[in-house]
Amino acid sequence: MGISKTIARKIVLPFLVLFKVDKLLLSGAKKKCLIVNFHGVSDVIGNRFNNRHLHVNEFEKVLIYLKQNFKIVGLREIFEIHRSGKQPKEKTIALTFDDGYVNNFSIALPVLKKHNIPATFYLISKGLVDDSYYVWPDIIDLIQRNVKENIVLDGTVFSYPGFYSDKLKMNLVDFLKSCGSSREKYIKELTNKYSFHLEMAKNYPQLIELIRKNEFTKYANEPLIEYGSHTHTHFNLEYLTISECEAELTESKRIIEEFTGKNPVSLAFPDGSYSKETLEVAAKAGYKNLVAVTYKFNEANKDPNLLSRFTISNSTTWQSNALRLGAEFKKFAF
C-alpha cells in the first residue's frame, strides 16, 4: 500500500467520520431506502487473489455502523416499501450477499446473529449439487495471477500481462462475460490447462469454496436469512438466448426450493447483467424481487419489481465505506 493511501485510511478518513462528514452527506438525500450488497467475508490475511472477501473485523465494524445509522430490515420489506410508494420515517436498508461462498455461513452469519441483523443470501445453485464447481471469475482471477504468458482462445490472443485483446478491444474477463453460453467451453479449456483453483480450494477454502449440499442442510432454515437465486451457473443473462435464460432461472429456483422447502422469490443478476427480455423471463419463472447493480435502461427505475444496490468495498476500511455510502446514497437509494 502506498504512503498516500495509508495516510488516507489511517488519518484522513477516520478524521472525516469523527467529524460526521458521512452523516452530513446522508442528510442531503431525500430518498430513504437502500439495498447494501456484500460478497464474501473471511478471516484470511494475505494470499488474496481477488477483492471479493471483506475481512471479518472490518465486516463487523461496517455492520455496527449500519445498525447505528439505519433501520435494517429484510429484503421483502424493502420491496414492500418500494411498491407502496411511501417513504419511511427513517433511513432503511436491507443487506444482501452474492454468490453463496461458504464463508457467508461460517464467518458472516455468526456476526449477523450476534447483532440480530437479517440478510438475503443469493446462491449459485450449481454449487449445491456439484462439489467440484467453482465460480468462473475466481478461476480466471487465479489464472491471471499465476500465468506468465499470453492466453489464446479460438485464435484470439489475450496478451500478458493485462490479458487484453487488441483484436476485440476488451480484456479476458469482459470477453468471457459477453460470450454467453460459449463461456463454458472456454472455462473448461482453461481449467484443463491451468488448475490453480484446486490448490487454492484446498489451502484457502474461505476464498473460493461455495456452500455445498452436506454443509448447507444445517443452515436451510436460518430465521434471519432469506435465500434467493444468483442463477444456476453465474451467467451474464443479457448475453444468453431466451431459452438459455429460462433454463438458468428455473433450474436455480427448483434446486433452492428443494434444499430449503421454500419458494425463492428473489433473484440477483450476476454482474447486474439483464435486459428487458431477462426481466420478462424472471417474472415468468416466478421471481418477484429482482436486484441489479445499476439500472440498464431509463424505464427500469420505475419497475416495481427491480431495485439497484450499493456494493460494499472489500479492499478498504469501514470509514471509507461509510463515506462512500454517504456520497452515493442518492444514486442507489429509492
DOVEXRO-209596 format. One line per 2 residues: number of its first residue (from 1); for each residue x, y, z of C-alpha. Coordinates in steps of 0.05 Angstrom, whole numbers, plus 32768, in hexadecimal, padded with zeros to 4 digits. Layout:
! DOVEXRO-209596
NUM = X:Y:Z  ... .
//
This chain:
! DOVEXRO-209596
1 = 8000:8000:8000  801B:8044:7FED .
3 = 8029:8079:8021  7FF1:80A7:8009 .
5 = 7FBE:806F:800E  7FD8:805C:8054 .
7 = 7FD1:80A4:806B  7F8B:80A8:804E .
9 = 7F74:8068:8070  7F95:8073:80B3 .
11 = 7F8E:80BE:80BB  7F63:80E3:8089 .
13 = 7F26:80B5:8083  7F20:80A8:80CF .
15 = 7F25:80F4:80D9  7EEC:8100:80A8 .
17 = 7EC0:80CC:80C9  7ED1:80E6:810E .
19 = 7EB7:812A:80F8  7E78:8109:80DA .
21 = 7E85:811A:8091  7E63:80D9:807F .
23 = 7E24:80EE:80A4  7E26:8132:8082 .
25 = 7E27:810F:803F  7DED:80E2:8052 .
27 = 7DC4:811D:806C  7DC0:813A:8027 .
29 = 7D9E:80FD:800A  7D52:8102:8007 .
31 = 7D4A:80B9:7FF5  7D47:808A:8030 .
33 = 7D53:8041:801A  7D8E:801B:8000 .
35 = 7DA7:7FD4:7FF5  7DEF:7FC8:800C .
37 = 7E16:7F8F:7FEC  7E50:7F63:8004 .
39 = 7E73:7F27:7FE6  7EA2:7EFE:8012 .
41 = 7EB8:7F08:805A  7EF8:7EE6:8071 .
43 = 7F2D:7EE7:80A7  7F66:7ED9:8076 .
45 = 7FA0:7F0A:8077  7FCB:7F0C:8039 .
47 = 7FC9:7EDB:7FFE  7F8D:7EFE:7FE1 .
49 = 7F84:7EF4:7F97  7F46:7F20:7F90 .
51 = 7F21:7F56:7FB7  7EDF:7F32:7FC2 .
53 = 7EEA:7F23:800C  7EE6:7F58:8043 .
55 = 7F0E:7F48:8081  7EE0:7F35:80BA .
57 = 7EFB:7F6C:80E7  7EE9:7FA2:80B4 .
59 = 7EA7:7F7E:80A6  7E91:7F83:80EE .
61 = 7EA4:7FCC:80F1  7E7B:7FD9:80B2 .
63 = 7E40:7FB4:80D1  7E45:7FDD:8111 .
65 = 7E47:801D:80E9  7E0B:8009:80BF .
67 = 7DE3:7FF4:80FD  7DF2:8036:811F .
69 = 7DDE:8061:80E3  7DA6:803A:80C1 .
71 = 7D6A:800E:80CF  7D7D:7FCA:80B2 .
73 = 7D44:7F9F:8097  7D3D:7F62:806C .
75 = 7D3D:7F68:8020  7CF4:7F56:801A .
77 = 7CE2:7F92:8046  7D0D:7FBF:801B .
79 = 7CE6:7FAA:7FDD  7CA4:7FB5:8002 .
81 = 7CBA:7FFC:8010  7CD0:8005:7FC8 .
83 = 7C8D:7FEE:7FAD  7C65:8017:7FDE .
85 = 7C86:8058:7FC6  7C88:8071:800E .
87 = 7CC8:8089:802F  7CD7:806E:8075 .
89 = 7CE5:809E:80AE  7D2D:8089:80B4 .
91 = 7D62:8072:8083  7D58:8028:8077 .
93 = 7D86:7FF4:8057  7D88:7FAA:8048 .
95 = 7DC7:7F7F:8042  7DD7:7F4D:800C .
97 = 7E11:7F1D:7FFF  7E22:7F03:7FBA .
99 = 7E3E:7EC0:7FA2  7E33:7E92:7FDE .
101 = 7E7B:7E8D:7FF6  7E82:7E5D:8030 .
103 = 7E9F:7E96:8059  7E5B:7EBA:8057 .
105 = 7E43:7E81:8083  7E7F:7E71:80AE .
107 = 7E98:7EB8:80BA  7E65:7EED:80A5 .
109 = 7E27:7ECA:80C1  7E40:7EC7:810A .
111 = 7E4D:7F12:8108  7E08:7F1F:80EB .
113 = 7DEA:7EF5:8123  7E13:7F19:8157 .
115 = 7DF4:7F5B:8141  7DB0:7F3D:812F .
117 = 7DB4:7F57:80E7  7D8B:7F36:80AF .
119 = 7DA8:7F2B:806A  7D9C:7F0A:8027 .
121 = 7DCF:7ED7:800E  7DCF:7ECF:7FC2 .
123 = 7DE6:7E89:7FAF  7E06:7E70:7F6F .
125 = 7DDE:7E30:7F70  7E10:7E04:7F4A .
127 = 7E3D:7E08:7F87  7E08:7DE2:7FAE .
129 = 7E06:7DA7:7F7E  7E4D:7DA5:7F64 .
131 = 7E86:7DA5:7F97  7EB9:7DB1:7F60 .
133 = 7E98:7DF1:7F48  7EBA:7E34:7F53 .
135 = 7EA4:7E79:7F3D  7EC6:7E89:7EFB .
137 = 7EDF:7ECF:7F0E  7F06:7EB0:7F48 .
139 = 7F26:7E7E:7F19  7F39:7EB6:7EE8 .
141 = 7F55:7EE1:7F20  7F83:7EA8:7F34 .
143 = 7F98:7E9C:7EED  7FA8:7EE5:7EE1 .
145 = 7FCF:7EE8:7F21  7FFA:7EAA:7F11 .
147 = 8000:7EA6:7EC5  803D:7ECA:7EA8 .
149 = 802C:7EC1:7E5E  7FF8:7ED5:7E2B .
151 = 7FB5:7EB1:7E2E  7F98:7E9B:7DEB .
153 = 7F4E:7E88:7DE3  7F34:7E75:7D9E .
155 = 7F6F:7E99:7D7E  7F64:7ED9:7DA5 .
157 = 7FA1:7EEF:7DCC  7F99:7F0F:7E11 .
159 = 7FDD:7F2C:7E1C  8003:7F25:7E5E .
161 = 8006:7F49:7E8E  7FC3:7F6C:7E87 .
163 = 7FA2:7F33:7E5F  7F86:7F66:7E2E .
165 = 7F72:7F57:7DE7  7F83:7F8E:7DB5 .
167 = 7F57:7F6A:7D83  7F18:7F6A:7DAF .
169 = 7F29:7FAA:7DD4  7F19:7F89:7E17 .
171 = 7F3B:7F62:7E4E  7F32:7F18:7E5D .
173 = 7EFE:7F21:7E94  7ED2:7F4F:7E6B .
175 = 7ED7:7F1F:7E30  7EC0:7EE5:7E5B .
177 = 7E87:7F0E:7E78  7E6E:7F1F:7E32 .
179 = 7E74:7EDC:7E0E  7E35:7EBD:7E2A .
181 = 7E31:7E72:7E31  7E72:7E6A:7E0A .
183 = 7E94:7E7F:7E4A  7E8E:7E38:7E65 .
185 = 7EBC:7E1A:7E30  7EF0:7E50:7E3B .
187 = 7EF0:7E46:7E86  7EF7:7DFB:7E7C .
189 = 7F31:7E06:7E4D  7F53:7E34:7E7E .
191 = 7F48:7E08:7EBB  7F63:7DCC:7E95 .
193 = 7FA2:7DF2:7E86  7FA9:7E17:7EC8 .
195 = 7F90:7DFB:7F0B  7FA3:7E30:7F3D .
197 = 7F5D:7E31:7F5A  7F65:7DEA:7F74 .
199 = 7FA1:7DFC:7F9F  7F80:7E3B:7FB7 .
201 = 7F40:7E16:7FC9  7F69:7DE5:7FF2 .
203 = 7F95:7E18:8015  7F66:7E54:801B .
205 = 7F1F:7E3A:8015  7F02:7E7A:8032 .
207 = 7F18:7EA1:7FF5  7EF9:7E74:7FBF .
209 = 7ECD:7E3D:7FDB  7E82:7E42:7FD2 .
211 = 7E51:7E25:8005  7E46:7DDC:7FF4 .
213 = 7E0B:7DAD:7FFD  7E21:7D8A:803C .
215 = 7E35:7DCA:805F  7DF9:7DF2:8049 .
217 = 7DC5:7DC4:8068  7DD3:7DDF:80AE .
219 = 7DC8:7E27:8096  7D8A:7E1C:806B .
221 = 7D59:7E37:809F  7D81:7E71:80BD .
223 = 7D4C:7EA2:80D6  7D75:7EE0:80C5 .
225 = 7D86:7ECA:807E  7D5C:7ECC:803F .
227 = 7D78:7EA4:8005  7D75:7EBD:7FBE .
229 = 7D92:7EAA:7F7B  7DD2:7EC3:7F5C .
231 = 7DC2:7E97:7F20  7DD9:7E4F:7F17 .
233 = 7E1F:7E5B:7EF9  7E2A:7EA6:7EFF .
235 = 7E20:7EB9:7EB6  7E18:7F02:7EA1 .
237 = 7DD0:7EF9:7E8E  7DCB:7F2F:7E59 .
239 = 7DF9:7F06:7E2C  7DD0:7EC6:7E2F .
241 = 7D97:7EB1:7E01  7D52:7EB2:7E1F .
243 = 7D51:7E66:7E27  7D96:7E66:7E48 .
245 = 7D80:7E9D:7E78  7D41:7E76:7E89 .
247 = 7D6A:7E38:7E98  7D99:7E5F:7EC5 .
249 = 7D61:7E7E:7EEE  7D32:7E43:7EF3 .
251 = 7D68:7E11:7F05  7D83:7E3F:7F3B .
253 = 7D3E:7E4A:7F58  7D30:7DFF:7F58 .
255 = 7D70:7DED:7F7C  7D6B:7E24:7FB1 .
257 = 7D23:7E11:7FC0  7D36:7DC8:7FC5 .
259 = 7D6C:7DD7:7FF8  7D46:7E0B:8021 .
261 = 7CFE:7DF5:801A  7CED:7E3D:8009 .
263 = 7CDD:7E5F:7FC7  7D15:7E90:7FB8 .
265 = 7CF6:7ED1:7F9E  7D35:7EFB:7F99 .
267 = 7D6A:7EFC:7F62  7DAC:7F21:7F5F .
269 = 7DC7:7F2B:7F18  7E11:7F17:7F13 .
271 = 7E3A:7F55:7F04  7DF7:7F7B:7F01 .
273 = 7DEF:7F5F:7EBB  7DA8:7F5D:7EA0 .
275 = 7D7D:7F74:7E66  7D33:7F84:7E5D .
277 = 7D29:7F3C:7E46  7D4E:7F23:7E84 .
279 = 7D1C:7F47:7EB1  7CE3:7F25:7E8D .
281 = 7D03:7EE0:7E94  7D10:7EEC:7EDE .
283 = 7CC8:7F00:7EEA  7CAF:7EC3:7EC4 .
285 = 7CDD:7E97:7EEF  7CBC:7EB2:7F2E .
287 = 7CF0:7EE4:7F47  7CCF:7F21:7F65 .
289 = 7D08:7F47:7F85  7D41:7F56:7F54 .
291 = 7D82:7F78:7F66  7DB8:7F93:7F38 .
293 = 7DF2:7FC3:7F3F  7DDA:7FFF:7F17 .
295 = 7D9E:8007:7EEA  7DAD:7FF3:7EA2 .
297 = 7D78:801E:7E7F  7D4F:805B:7E92 .
299 = 7D0C:803A:7E9F  7D2B:8004:7ECC .
301 = 7D2E:8034:7F07  7CE2:8035:7F07 .
303 = 7CDC:7FE9:7F09  7CBA:7FD4:7F4B .
305 = 7CE0:7F93:7F4A  7D27:7FAD:7F3E .
307 = 7D57:7FD2:7F6C  7DA1:7FE6:7F67 .
309 = 7DD5:7FD9:7F9D  7E10:7FFB:7FBE .
311 = 7E4B:7FCB:7FC4  7E7A:7FCE:7FFF .
313 = 7EC4:7FD1:7FEC  7EED:7F96:8007 .
315 = 7F30:7FB8:7FFE  7F29:7FF3:802D .
317 = 7F14:8008:8073  7ED0:800F:8093 .
319 = 7EDA:805B:8095  7EE6:805C:804A .
321 = 7EA7:8033:803F  7E80:8062:806C .
323 = 7E96:809E:8044  7E89:807A:8001 .
325 = 7E43:8068:8019  7E35:80AF:802C .
327 = 7E4F:80CA:7FEA  7E2A:8097:7FBF .
329 = 7DE9:808F:7FE7  7DC3:80BD:7FB7 .
331 = 7DD8:8094:7F7B  7DC3:8050:7F95 .
333 = 7D8A:8061:7FC5  7D40:8064:7FB7 .
//
